[in-house]
Amino acid sequence: MSLRNCRTVKVLDVSPVGQSKSPGELFELRLQYPDWDGWKPGQFVMIRPTGWELDLLWARPFSICSSDGESLTLFIQNMGRGTSRIGKLKSGDTVTMWGPLGNSFAVEPETPTLLLAGGIGIAPFRGYVEQHPQPENLKLFMAHRLPLDCYPYALLSKSVSSHCMIEEKPEDLDRIIDTMRDRIREYAAQDGLILSCGPTPFMRTVQRFALEFKARAQVSLENRMACGVGACLGCVTKDGEGHHVQVCTRGPVFWADKVEL
């Protein structure tokens, strides 16, 4: 990452998404588009509001959700002090942002590709669908706990075949896992590509079935990060050979058989 990709940009707006029990739990943060040469779906940015001063030291990492050339959209879940305060930013406020960071999801235009999203893990797939040269070869499966209108699912389902399942009670989880197993087996049989993003238990399930059926699958990890450039070692995990690797620079996207979860 060059220094030109670390800059201060304006907040355009913050918009709550959906009707969860906790208002504002999920929201879109739209930022002034930085002067980037481009970005790829699966990459992320680090942002730190300039108004934080020394109160909260570390920036927060977020997958890039979408952009239109004039703005950059991040889809965020309120998970703690940092994201709560980001959700209260106003139009005209400024944030320091560096990126785009990390690697990206594989793109194979002719290959049947399954997108597996767990809740907020749907964020990078919006950009993936928008940039894919042949979206007719994509299929989305999403598992979620909050109401569906809390996620950009309807937006994606206009462009790709999609299926969602909600987890409201314990037995729902069994149905979701069975469905994921069937989908991964189906795509493994046709040498398809499987891309996934979501919480760690979701990623472990994807990895387990990908290894069982020898599927070509990628997982996007959401480890905690403080710097995003490989310096702080806060996001370290192990690769498939047991070596420590930084998720921010070697990932966040890994082939499922090349990382320990």
QUIUR-V925437 format. One record per backbone hydrogen bond with DSSP energy under -0.5 kcal/mol. CO is the residue of the C=O (numbers start at 0). NH is the residue of the N-H. If there is no record, write none. Layout:
BEGIN
co:nh
CO:NH
CO:NH
END
This chain:
BEGIN
co:nh
1:4
2:5
4:6
4:98
6:8
6:96
8:94
9:11
9:31
10:91
12:29
14:27
20:22
21:24
24:77
25:16
26:75
27:14
27:29
28:30
28:73
29:11
29:12
30:71
33:35
39:42
40:104
42:41
42:63
43:100
44:61
45:97
46:59
47:95
48:51
49:52
51:54
54:56
59:46
61:44
62:64
64:126
65:72
69:32
70:67
70:68
71:30
72:64
72:65
73:28
73:75
75:26
76:78
79:83
80:84
81:85
82:86
84:87
85:88
89:92
92:10
93:49
93:50
94:8
94:96
95:47
96:6
97:45
100:43
107:110
111:192
112:114
112:138
113:115
113:194
114:116
114:140
115:196
116:118
116:142
117:120
118:121
119:122
121:124
121:125
122:125
122:126
123:127
124:128
125:129
126:130
127:131
131:134
133:136
134:137
136:112
137:160
138:114
139:162
140:116
141:164
142:118
143:166
146:149
147:150
147:152
150:152
150:153
151:155
152:156
153:157
154:157
155:158
155:159
160:139
162:141
164:143
165:167
168:171
168:172
169:172
169:173
170:174
171:175
172:176
173:177
174:178
175:179
176:180
177:181
178:182
179:183
180:184
181:185
182:186
183:187
184:188
185:189
186:191
187:190
191:215
192:113
193:217
194:115
195:219
196:117
198:201
198:202
199:203
200:204
201:205
202:206
203:207
204:208
205:209
206:210
207:211
208:212
209:213
209:214
214:216
215:193
216:255
217:195
218:220
218:253
219:197
225:58
232:235
234:246
236:244
237:259
238:241
242:238
244:236
244:246
245:249
246:250
250:102
251:220
251:253
253:218
254:257
255:258
257:239
END
